[in-house]
Amino acid sequence: MRPLPLVFVFVCSLVALAASAATLDPAFDESPATNGINDAATGLAWVPDTTGRLFVLAKSGQVRVVQNGALLSNPWVTEPSPVYTNSECGLIGIAFDPGFLTNRYVYLFITKTSSEQRIVRYTDVPSMNIGNNRTEIVVNLPTNGANHDGGGIFIGPDGKLYWAIGDLGGGVGVNADLVSLASKMGRARRNGTIPIDNPFWDGPGGNADAIWVRGLRNPFTMTMQPSTGLPWLNVVGDSFEQIFVPSRGDNAGYNNYEVSQPAGFLRPKLWYGTNSSQTRNVVAPASNGLIRVNNTLLVTTTNDQQYHVGQRLTLTGAGASFNGTLYVQQRLSARVFIAAQNGPDATSGGGQLATLNIGGCLTGGAFYDSSRVPAAYRGNFFFGDCNTGNVARAQLSAGNVITATDLFANGQGAGIDTDVGLDGDLYHVRGGGQVVRFFPVGTAQGLGVTPLNKWILEGTSGVVGVRLNAMPAGDVTVNVAASGSGSLSITGGATLTFTTANWASPQYVTVAGAADADDTNDVGTLTFSAAGFADVASTVNIIDTADDGPQFVVAPSPLTIAEGATGQLRIAFAQAPAANVTLNIARLSGDTDITVMPAQLTFTTANATTPQFVTVTAASDADFDADTAVIAVTGPGLIGKQVEVRVTDDEATVPVITSTAVTTAQVGMPYTYDVDATGNPAPTFQLDVFQAGMAIAPGTGVISWTPAVPGQHAVAVRAVNAAGASAPQAFFVNVGAAGGAGGGSGTAGGGATAGGAGTAGGGNTAGGGATAGGGATAGGAATAGGGANAGGGANAGGGANAGGGANAGGGANAGGGATAGGGEAGGSATAGGSATAGGVATAGGSGTAGGGGAGQVSGGCSCGVGLGGESLLAFALLALIRRRRP
């Protein structure tokens, strides 16, 4: 769905505001909204200084100020005419310079005409509460004067200016396009010049040199994650709302893909259906669509799904023991995922999964980077939805993995943007300009430090806010100390005093980051301490500014070229030096087959910002090694640069298949095996022996098939290239009847001993019959999978040793070694106990052990039926997870 034009949405929002707003999280409350700005609001940002100001963007071109909870009558700035405000155009983005406390720079993203957008910079004058000294930074950004104009803007951890623009409402610049800046995330220096290390830089003509990321539909807002420096890009979609965390040169795939991005494309970190809940059915109980072991639930769906880790799902129709809310912990395949769920070990299936319907127009978000809130909320990402007025919360682990996504508040009208104040509270602006403050309630006493991750420019200053989280019994003195980088110092507020009267008002610590002679970021730590309080640490990241001055840049880094070919390094100064400079270029280390020329380049004060080029040659040699070297570029009084050169070897090498065959399947269920092989040139693939309906993609080696007949089916695949040889792989696929499972093949590549005979998978007594896996103690004792009854009788699992032996029930040789399953029952080498043997408490085998028909308790899971094709591998992983737990 394409969102409604903002003008219409904002009018509708005035009606929506009449509905009761609510904070759904009981740990928070919200203040009454401030008066609206009487203009369509398009964003907000908390001013990073000691003035306590909140800037609210008005579509018409004004920046309004909220201070002490009230909207001030005079705007901070009014962008001079023209400001084009049709549809989603107008003043639509804001960013503060990381050196704001020193340089007072504020950047605005504005639609100027029906065909041009610009990024302009103002200088804040806090004593007068106005902005002046307007400077145009980036001009000629595209628009069609309608929707999908973007507006997201921030300054990254490299000190560069990033912005985002959508497809202008008509598919402009989508897919592989590198000419238009539409559908792109762009990158420039803060003065507007384009760095030569941008991924698609090619000089005049050709590509738009500012492109950083492509394939974006409507990136309405974006922000930098304070703890990592990573960009989080909020993209409004056709069918899905998506949040991306892109890096250099990524392609999100629009308009070919939404959520379904294949390998090689950027997939969203978080998504939800546009004004919809996505539903998927769970595989039936007969095929174990639900398996719960040790409070971990394995779920298999009947169709592919693209769930993201941390996605909230509601399961219904599967029975009281399984129904409820789930959060995806791990995706094992397109149809199988793991979630945590408390409950006894059990199996079931059926029912339906539904995603959370958050809304249909993803808007601005912010990270709760403050110790004002309990630890469970710190670093969480809060974002709004314009269509519904919902605010959602994405919880993040220490590894930056989403663990849960839930609604945080609703009834917020046309929610537009979100930010965290230096007071540690969360602020949200509605389309009509009303600002709502969310604040924690019942918070335990502590030091409320905001932010916990501060970014400043080298040679500038910044502030960190401090308050108490609850009223103290008496005066509290807070001491602040700096450690880590020697560049970091405290220039104000090293000692702060809070009383029963001022404990809730932020006080400020001023820090400075000194300039140094290197070109890397520095990191320091502020430690806040007070008697009777837990210490709080705030990280200060000092962004290097060498690239802003008369220093040179070398790109690309690393440089990859083919053996026998040449490549180019481009070198230019970001700013002209005071005098002419000669740079020296030489191989510092590595293979002598790699050479560079010329050995020197001279830049004048007139041409220093124009790139010059160095040719790197990789001579052919007789070995099969991928050569490497390090090229050093140095100059007098300048910061030297080193670039790694990587050479792709051109000697032909024969193919080698490196993947292990998938050897189990189920009637009526899709079977897939992705054959991987090495070789130079890259091999292609063919099937020498195959079954009816089986096909292989020659270029990728993906075998696809939907088996129709149970039993053991032979397959032979071959990888071929121009090196004059090929690599064969032969194996059997053991296909179980619908509702059952094949016992598996012993060794990928086939052979006489692989997986046993044609009826592998066993009959009614396979894997132990009624006492499957050894009865009540199966999977528990040291002899799990073994013993007189474990793993079956003399004929179960393929002979006297099948399912037994010292290693049975979990060792590498469990199930009788490489030839296990050599009889008619027991199936594969995993029968009677692979790494997963003993995995289910009532069964002495793995999910693939012994197969069996419905109703038989046959060496597998407790319900006595085999697993569906997708579940076989997943169940083995689930059992392994269980074994690793205490």
Secondary structure as the mmCIF struct_conf table of DSSP 4:
data_model
#
loop_
_struct_conf.conf_type_id
_struct_conf.id
_struct_conf.beg_label_comp_id
_struct_conf.beg_label_asym_id
_struct_conf.beg_label_seq_id
_struct_conf.end_label_comp_id
_struct_conf.end_label_asym_id
_struct_conf.end_label_seq_id
HELX_LH_PP_P HELX_LH_PP_P1 ARG A 2 PRO A 5
HELX_RH_AL_P HELX_RH_AL_P1 LEU A 6 ALA A 16
TURN_TY1_P TURN_TY1_P1 LEU A 17 ALA A 18
BEND BEND1 ALA A 19 ALA A 19
HELX_LH_PP_P HELX_LH_PP_P2 SER A 20 ALA A 21
STRN STRN1 ALA A 22 THR A 23
BEND BEND2 ASP A 25 ASP A 25
TURN_TY1_P TURN_TY1_P2 PRO A 26 ALA A 27
STRN STRN2 PHE A 28 GLU A 30
HELX_LH_PP_P HELX_LH_PP_P3 SER A 31 GLY A 36
BEND BEND3 ASN A 38 ASP A 39
STRN STRN3 ALA A 41 TRP A 46
BEND BEND4 PRO A 48 THR A 51
STRN STRN4 ARG A 53 ALA A 58
TURN_TY1_P TURN_TY1_P3 LYS A 59 SER A 60
BEND BEND5 GLY A 61 GLY A 61
STRN STRN5 GLN A 62 GLN A 67
TURN_TY1_P TURN_TY1_P4 ASN A 68 GLY A 69
STRN STRN6 ALA A 70 LEU A 71
BEND BEND6 SER A 73 ASN A 74
BEND BEND7 TRP A 76 TRP A 76
STRN STRN7 VAL A 77 THR A 78
HELX_LH_PP_P HELX_LH_PP_P4 GLU A 79 PRO A 80
BEND BEND8 SER A 81 SER A 81
HELX_LH_PP_P HELX_LH_PP_P5 PRO A 82 PRO A 82
BEND BEND9 ASN A 86 ASN A 86
TURN_TY1_P TURN_TY1_P5 SER A 87 GLU A 88
BEND BEND10 GLY A 90 GLY A 90
STRN STRN8 LEU A 91 PHE A 96
TURN_TY1_P TURN_TY1_P6 PRO A 98 GLY A 99
HELX_RH_AL_P HELX_RH_AL_P2 PHE A 100 ASN A 103
STRN STRN9 TYR A 105 THR A 111
BEND BEND11 THR A 113 SER A 115
STRN STRN10 GLN A 117 VAL A 125
TURN_TY1_P TURN_TY1_P7 PRO A 126 ASN A 129
STRN STRN11 ILE A 130 LEU A 141
BEND BEND12 GLY A 145 ASN A 147
STRN STRN12 ILE A 153 ILE A 155
TURN_TY1_P TURN_TY1_P8 PRO A 157 ASP A 158
BEND BEND13 GLY A 159 GLY A 159
STRN STRN13 LEU A 161 ILE A 165
TURN_TY1_P TURN_TY1_P9 LEU A 168 GLY A 173
TURN_TY1_P TURN_TY1_P10 ASN A 175 ALA A 176
BEND BEND14 VAL A 179 VAL A 179
BEND BEND15 LEU A 181 LEU A 181
TURN_TY1_P TURN_TY1_P11 ALA A 182 SER A 183
STRN STRN14 LYS A 184 ALA A 188
TURN_TY1_P TURN_TY1_P12 ARG A 190 ASN A 191
BEND BEND16 GLY A 192 GLY A 192
HELX_LH_PP_P HELX_LH_PP_P6 THR A 193 PRO A 195
TURN_TY1_P TURN_TY1_P13 ILE A 196 ASP A 197
BEND BEND17 ASN A 198 ASN A 198
TURN_TY1_P TURN_TY1_P14 PRO A 199 PHE A 200
BEND BEND18 GLY A 203 ASN A 207
TURN_TY1_P TURN_TY1_P15 ASP A 209 ALA A 210
STRN STRN15 ILE A 211 ARG A 214
BEND BEND19 ARG A 217 ARG A 217
STRN STRN16 PRO A 219 MET A 224
TURN_TY1_P TURN_TY1_P16 PRO A 226 THR A 228
STRN STRN17 PRO A 231 VAL A 235
BEND BEND20 ASP A 238 SER A 239
STRN STRN18 PHE A 240 PHE A 244
TURN_TY1_P TURN_TY1_P17 ARG A 248 GLY A 249
STRN STRN19 ASN A 251 ASN A 251
TURN_TY1_P TURN_TY1_P18 TYR A 254 ASN A 256
BEND BEND21 GLU A 258 VAL A 259
TURN_TY1_P TURN_TY1_P19 ALA A 263 GLY A 264
BEND BEND22 PHE A 265 PHE A 265
HELX_LH_PP_P HELX_LH_PP_P7 LEU A 266 PRO A 268
BEND BEND23 LYS A 269 LYS A 269
STRN STRN20 LEU A 270 GLY A 273
STRN STRN21 THR A 274 THR A 274
TURN_TY1_P TURN_TY1_P20 ASN A 275 ASN A 275
BEND BEND24 SER A 276 SER A 276
STRN STRN22 THR A 279 ASN A 281
STRN STRN23 VAL A 282 VAL A 282
HELX_LH_PP_P HELX_LH_PP_P8 VAL A 283 ALA A 284
HELX_RH_3T_P HELX_RH_3T_P1 PRO A 285 SER A 287
TURN_TY1_P TURN_TY1_P21 ASN A 288 ASN A 288
BEND BEND25 GLY A 289 GLY A 289
STRN STRN24 LEU A 290 VAL A 293
TURN_TY1_P TURN_TY1_P22 ASN A 294 ASN A 295
STRN STRN25 THR A 296 THR A 300
STRN STRN26 THR A 301 THR A 301
BEND BEND26 THR A 302 ASN A 303
HELX_LH_PP_P HELX_LH_PP_P9 TYR A 307 HIS A 308
TURN_TY1_P TURN_TY1_P23 VAL A 309 GLY A 310
STRN STRN27 ARG A 312 THR A 316
BEND BEND27 GLY A 317 ALA A 318
TURN_TY1_P TURN_TY1_P24 ALA A 320 PHE A 322
STRN STRN28 GLY A 324 ARG A 331
BEND BEND28 SER A 333 ARG A 335
STRN STRN29 VAL A 336 ALA A 340
BEND BEND29 GLY A 343 GLY A 343
BEND BEND30 ASP A 345 ASP A 345
STRN STRN30 ALA A 346 SER A 348
STRN STRN31 GLN A 352 THR A 355
STRN STRN32 GLY A 359 GLY A 359
BEND BEND31 GLY A 360 GLY A 360
STRN STRN33 LEU A 362 PHE A 367
TURN_TY1_P TURN_TY1_P25 SER A 371 ARG A 372
BEND BEND32 VAL A 373 VAL A 373
HELX_RH_3T_P HELX_RH_3T_P2 ALA A 375 TYR A 377
TURN_TY1_P TURN_TY1_P26 ARG A 378 GLY A 379
STRN STRN34 PHE A 381 ASP A 385
TURN_TY1_P TURN_TY1_P27 CYS A 386 THR A 388
STRN STRN35 VAL A 391 LEU A 396
TURN_TY1_P TURN_TY1_P28 ALA A 398 GLY A 399
BEND BEND33 ASN A 400 ASN A 400
STRN STRN36 ILE A 402 ASN A 410
BEND BEND34 GLY A 413 ALA A 414
STRN STRN37 GLY A 415 VAL A 420
TURN_TY1_P TURN_TY1_P29 LEU A 422 ASP A 423
BEND BEND35 GLY A 424 GLY A 424
STRN STRN38 LEU A 426 ARG A 430
TURN_TY1_P TURN_TY1_P30 GLY A 431 GLY A 432
BEND BEND36 GLY A 433 GLY A 433
STRN STRN39 VAL A 435 PRO A 440
BEND BEND37 VAL A 441 GLY A 442
HELX_LH_PP_P HELX_LH_PP_P10 THR A 443 ALA A 444
BEND BEND38 GLN A 445 GLN A 445
STRN STRN40 LEU A 447 THR A 450
BEND BEND39 LEU A 452 LEU A 452
STRN STRN41 ASN A 453 LEU A 457
TURN_TY1_P TURN_TY1_P31 GLU A 458 GLY A 459
STRN STRN42 THR A 460 LEU A 468
BEND BEND40 ASN A 469 ALA A 470
BEND BEND41 ALA A 473 GLY A 474
STRN STRN43 VAL A 476 GLY A 484
TURN_TY1_P TURN_TY1_P32 GLY A 486 SER A 487
STRN STRN44 LEU A 488 GLY A 492
BEND BEND42 ALA A 494 ALA A 494
STRN STRN45 THR A 495 PHE A 498
TURN_TY1_P TURN_TY1_P33 THR A 500 ALA A 504
BEND BEND43 SER A 505 SER A 505
STRN STRN46 GLN A 507 GLY A 513
BEND BEND44 ALA A 517 THR A 520
STRN STRN47 ASP A 522 SER A 529
TURN_TY1_P TURN_TY1_P34 ALA A 531 GLY A 532
BEND BEND45 PHE A 533 PHE A 533
STRN STRN48 VAL A 536 ILE A 543
HELX_RH_3T_P HELX_RH_3T_P3 ALA A 546 ASP A 548
BEND BEND46 GLY A 549 PRO A 550
STRN STRN49 PHE A 552 ALA A 555
BEND BEND47 PRO A 556 PRO A 558
STRN STRN50 LEU A 559 ALA A 562
TURN_TY1_P TURN_TY1_P35 GLU A 563 GLY A 564
STRN STRN51 THR A 566 PHE A 573
BEND BEND48 ALA A 574 GLN A 575
BEND BEND49 ALA A 578 ALA A 579
STRN STRN52 VAL A 581 GLY A 590
TURN_TY1_P TURN_TY1_P36 THR A 592 ASP A 593
STRN STRN53 ILE A 594 MET A 597
BEND BEND50 ALA A 599 ALA A 599
STRN STRN54 GLN A 600 PHE A 603
TURN_TY1_P TURN_TY1_P37 THR A 605 THR A 609
BEND BEND51 THR A 610 THR A 610
STRN STRN55 GLN A 612 ALA A 618
BEND BEND52 ALA A 622 ASP A 623
STRN STRN56 THR A 628 THR A 634
TURN_TY1_P TURN_TY1_P38 PRO A 636 GLY A 637
BEND BEND53 LEU A 638 LEU A 638
STRN STRN57 LYS A 641 THR A 648
BEND BEND54 GLU A 651 GLU A 651
STRN STRN58 THR A 653 ILE A 657
BEND BEND55 SER A 659 SER A 659
HELX_LH_PP_P HELX_LH_PP_P11 THR A 660 VAL A 662
STRN STRN59 THR A 664 GLN A 666
TURN_TY1_P TURN_TY1_P39 VAL A 667 GLY A 668
BEND BEND56 MET A 669 MET A 669
STRN STRN60 TYR A 671 ASP A 674
STRN STRN61 ALA A 677 ASN A 680
BEND BEND57 PRO A 681 PRO A 681
HELX_LH_PP_P HELX_LH_PP_P12 ALA A 682 PRO A 683
STRN STRN62 THR A 684 VAL A 689
TURN_TY1_P TURN_TY1_P40 ALA A 692 GLY A 693
STRN STRN63 ALA A 695 ILE A 696
TURN_TY1_P TURN_TY1_P41 PRO A 698 THR A 700
STRN STRN64 VAL A 702 TRP A 705
BEND BEND58 VAL A 709 VAL A 709
STRN STRN65 GLY A 711 VAL A 720
TURN_TY1_P TURN_TY1_P42 ALA A 722 ALA A 723
BEND BEND59 GLY A 724 GLY A 724
STRN STRN66 SER A 726 GLY A 736
HELX_LH_PP_P HELX_LH_PP_P13 ALA A 737 ALA A 737
TURN_TY1_P TURN_TY1_P43 ALA A 738 GLY A 739
BEND BEND60 GLY A 740 GLY A 740
BEND BEND61 GLY A 746 THR A 747
TURN_TY1_P TURN_TY1_P44 ALA A 748 GLY A 749
TURN_TY1_P TURN_TY1_P45 ALA A 752 THR A 753
BEND BEND62 ALA A 754 GLY A 755
BEND BEND63 ALA A 757 ALA A 757
TURN_TY1_P TURN_TY1_P46 GLY A 758 GLY A 761
TURN_TY1_P TURN_TY1_P47 ASN A 764 THR A 765
HELX_RH_3T_P HELX_RH_3T_P4 ALA A 766 THR A 777
TURN_TY1_P TURN_TY1_P48 ALA A 778 GLY A 780
BEND BEND64 ALA A 781 ALA A 781
TURN_TY1_P TURN_TY1_P49 ALA A 782 GLY A 785
TURN_TY1_P TURN_TY1_P50 GLY A 787 GLY A 791
BEND BEND65 GLY A 793 GLY A 793
TURN_TY1_P TURN_TY1_P51 ALA A 794 GLY A 797
BEND BEND66 GLY A 798 GLY A 799
TURN_TY1_P TURN_TY1_P52 ALA A 800 GLY A 803
BEND BEND67 GLY A 805 GLY A 805
TURN_TY1_P TURN_TY1_P53 ALA A 806 GLY A 810
BEND BEND68 GLY A 811 GLY A 811
TURN_TY1_P TURN_TY1_P54 ALA A 812 GLY A 816
HELX_RH_3T_P HELX_RH_3T_P5 GLY A 817 THR A 819
TURN_TY1_P TURN_TY1_P55 ALA A 820 GLY A 821
BEND BEND69 GLY A 823 GLY A 826
BEND BEND70 SER A 828 SER A 828
TURN_TY1_P TURN_TY1_P56 ALA A 829 GLY A 832
BEND BEND71 SER A 834 SER A 834
TURN_TY1_P TURN_TY1_P57 ALA A 835 GLY A 838
STRN STRN67 VAL A 840 VAL A 840
TURN_TY1_P TURN_TY1_P58 ALA A 841 THR A 842
STRN STRN68 ALA A 843 ALA A 843
BEND BEND72 GLY A 844 GLY A 845
TURN_TY1_P TURN_TY1_P59 GLY A 847 THR A 848
BEND BEND73 ALA A 849 GLY A 850
TURN_TY1_P TURN_TY1_P60 ALA A 854 GLY A 855
BEND BEND74 GLY A 859 CYS A 861
TURN_TY1_P TURN_TY1_P61 SER A 862 CYS A 863
BEND BEND75 GLY A 864 GLY A 864
HELX_LH_PP_P HELX_LH_PP_P14 GLY A 866 GLY A 868
HELX_RH_AL_P HELX_RH_AL_P3 GLY A 869 ARG A 884
#
